[in-house]
Amino acid sequence: MLTPRQKTPDLKLPLVGGGTFDLSAENSERGTVVCFYRGLHCPICANYLTELERLADDFAERGVTIVAVSSDGEERAAGMAEKIKASKLRFAYDLPLQEARDWGLYISTSRGKTSIGIEEPALFSEPGLFMVTPEQTLYYGAVQTMPFVRPHFKELVAALDFAIANSYPARGEYTGAV
C-alpha cells in the first residue's frame, strides 16, 4: 500500500507520439495527476479520459501536469488517444503489471470482448488515480476493483483549489499501531 507523504514508485514509460514519461523528471509547480486506466477495450475509460482531456487546462492553471497510463501496447494506447481526440493529455503505455501492483492497482483477467467489441488483454490493471507532489510523494490516491464509480476530475480540481489556498497537507500518513 502506498503511504501519503512518502515517495511513490518510479514510473518511466514510453509516450504515444514519442518521448518518455518519467515521473521523477516531471517539472511542475504542484505535481502530477497520474490516471491509470484499463485500456482501449474499456468504454468507461474512454468517457473518463475525455473528461480529463477537457479539464487539462484547469489542471495546468494550477501547476499540475496530467498523464494517462495503461498496460496497453503502443497501438492500443494510440487508439485510445485518437478515440478521445486527445490534444493535451499524454498517454503512457506498456505499464508492466508488476509496476501496476507496486502502485496498489488490482489486476484482472480477460473476459473476452467488451460491450464495444474489443478484446480485453489476458491481464490488465484496474483504474487508479493519484496526485503526486513535485518531490514524488503521494498526495492523493484512489484505486478501484472495477471500472465503475471513479473519482470526478472536477472535484479533484476543486480540492486542489482548497488545498492550495489552505496549504492543506496530504492525509492518511499514519502507519503506527491502532
C-alpha positions, -999 to 999 in steps of 0.1 A, spaced: 0 0 0 13 35 -9 15 59 20 8 96 17 38 119 22 61 90 12 79 85 -21 58 68 -48 73 41 -70 92 54 -100 73 54 -133 91 57 -166 72 47 -197 71 55 -235 46 81 -246 22 79 -276 37 102 -302 73 98 -289 93 106 -259 92 92 -224 71 99 -193 94 99 -163 76 108 -131 109 116 -113 117 141 -140 83 159 -142 87 196 -139 55 210 -125 49 236 -98 24 215 -78 27 179 -90 13 154 -114 -20 136 -118 -14 100 -128 -45 83 -142 -42 46 -146 -68 33 -170 -78 -3 -180 -71 0 -217 -87 6 -251 -112 -21 -245 -129 -1 -218 -157 23 -229 -159 38 -194 -122 46 -195 -128 65 -228 -155 86 -212 -134 92 -181 -103 102 -201 -124 125 -223 -133 144 -191 -96 146 -181 -87 159 -215 -115 185 -212 -101 197 -179 -64 196 -189 -62 234 -189 -78 236 -154 -50 214 -141 -23 233 -159 -36 266 -145 -30 251 -110 5 240 -119 -4 203 -123 6 181 -152 -15 151 -162 -8 117 -178 -29 86 -186 -12 53 -182 -21 17 -192 -6 -17 -198 -18 -15 -234 9 -15 -261 16 15 -283 -10 7 -309 -39 4 -284 -27 34 -264 -26 55 -296 -61 41 -304 -74 55 -271 -57 88 -276 -73 90 -310 -107 78 -297 -109 107 -272 -94 132 -296 -66 139 -271 -45 170 -278 -33 179 -243 -35 146 -223 -3 125 -226 -7 87 -230 20 65 -215 19 28 -224 35 -6 -217 30 -4 -179 44 -37 -165 18 -54 -144 43 -57 -115 47 -19 -115 9 -17 -115 9 -38 -84 36 -16 -69 11 13 -72 -16 -8 -55 -36 -14 -86 -58 -45 -89 -51 -69 -118 -80 -86 -138 -81 -114 -163 -98 -112 -197 -134 -119 -201 -132 -118 -239 -147 -90 -259 -162 -60 -242 -196 -43 -250 -178 -23 -277 -164 -54 -294 -127 -50 -283 -109 -80 -269 -96 -75 -233 -59 -83 -228 -51 -116 -210 -42 -95 -179 -46 -58 -173 -48 -33 -144 -79 -18 -130 -82 20 -126 -63 42 -102 -60 79 -98 -30 95 -80 -18 130 -73 20 130 -68 39 161 -55 69 176 -73 90 157 -47 74 125 -59 55 118 -27 19 107 -26 -7 135 -20 -39 117 -31 -47 82 -42 -78 61 -52 -79 27 -67 -109 7 -80 -115 -30 -83 -139 -24 -112 -143 2 -139 -172 18 -122 -176 47 -96 -144 67 -102 -133 100 -86 -146 130 -106 -119 152 -121 -140 184 -115 -140 175 -78 -102 170 -78 -98 204 -94 -119 220 -66 -100 200 -40 -67 214 -54 -81 249 -51 -89 243 -14 -55 226 -8 -36 254 -24 -55 281 -6 -51 264 28 -17 247 24 -36 215 31 -13 185 38 -17 150 24 -37 129 48 -36 92 57 1 91 65 -1 74 99 12 39 98 16 32 136 -4 9 158 -41 14 160 
